[in-house]
Amino acid sequence: MNTPGRELPKDYRAVAAELVSNQGWGYNAGSGRGGHPMLFPAVKAKSPLAVPTTPGGGTRGFKNWVSQVRQRGGIWPPRRSS
């Protein structure tokens, strides 16, 4: 597993980096169908999630993807530490 980089659009990269570095998720840059990057939830019973490599779909596409992250146990936006 590695860390997300410039292969992802900026918004998706921020979410993926948070999940990998602070929430125990795994990441592989080209393991999915069609070579899509994949995120692997910290809870192994949950299914992996493909990460879009293009920012298309406007804000609705990003919000739908974040919803899928939350369904798999991810937290976004990250909680503030006080």
C-alpha positions in Angstrom: 0.0 0.0 0.0 1.2 3.5 -0.7 -0.1 7.1 -0.3 -2.3 9.1 -2.7 -0.5 11.6 -4.9 -1.0 13.6 -8.0 -2.9 10.8 -9.8 -6.0 12.1 -7.9 -7.8 15.4 -8.3 -7.1 17.7 -5.3 -10.5 17.2 -3.5 -10.3 13.5 -3.7 -6.6 13.5 -2.7 -7.4 15.4 0.5 -10.0 12.9 1.6 -7.8 9.9 0.6 -4.8 11.3 2.4 -6.8 11.8 5.6 -8.2 8.3 5.5 -4.8 6.7 4.9 -2.7 8.7 7.3 -5.1 9.1 10.2 -7.9 6.5 9.9 -6.0 3.3 9.1 -7.2 2.9 5.5 -5.1 1.4 2.8 -4.5 2.8 -0.7 -3.3 1.3 -4.0 -2.7 3.5 -7.0 -3.8 1.2 -9.7 -5.4 -2.0 -8.4 -9.0 -1.5 -9.3 -11.0 -2.3 -12.4 -9.6 -0.3 -15.3 -6.5 0.7 -13.3 -8.5 3.0 -10.9 -6.9 3.8 -7.6 -8.6 2.0 -4.7 -9.1 2.8 -1.0 -9.4 -0.1 1.4 -11.4 0.5 4.6 -9.8 -0.1 8.0 -12.7 -2.5 8.7 -11.9 -5.5 6.5 -15.5 -6.6 6.3 -16.3 -3.4 4.2 -15.7 -3.4 0.5 -13.0 -1.4 -1.3 -13.8 1.9 -2.9 -12.6 3.1 -6.3 -11.3 6.7 -6.4 -12.2 8.7 -9.5 -9.2 10.1 -11.4 -11.1 12.9 -13.1 -12.9 15.7 -11.3 -16.0 15.4 -13.6 -19.5 15.4 -12.3 -19.4 18.7 -10.5 -19.9 18.9 -6.7 -22.6 16.2 -6.8 -20.1 13.5 -7.9 -17.7 14.4 -5.1 -20.5 14.5 -2.5 -21.8 11.1 -3.6 -18.3 9.6 -3.3 -17.8 11.1 0.2 -21.1 9.4 1.1 -19.7 6.1 0.0 -16.6 6.8 2.2 -18.9 7.3 5.2 -20.8 4.2 4.5 -17.6 2.3 4.7 -16.7 3.8 8.1 -14.6 6.8 7.0 -15.0 10.2 8.7 -15.1 13.3 6.5 -14.6 16.2 7.2 -12.1 15.2 9.9 -13.0 16.1 13.5 -11.3 19.1 14.9 -8.8 18.5 17.7 -9.1 21.0 20.5 
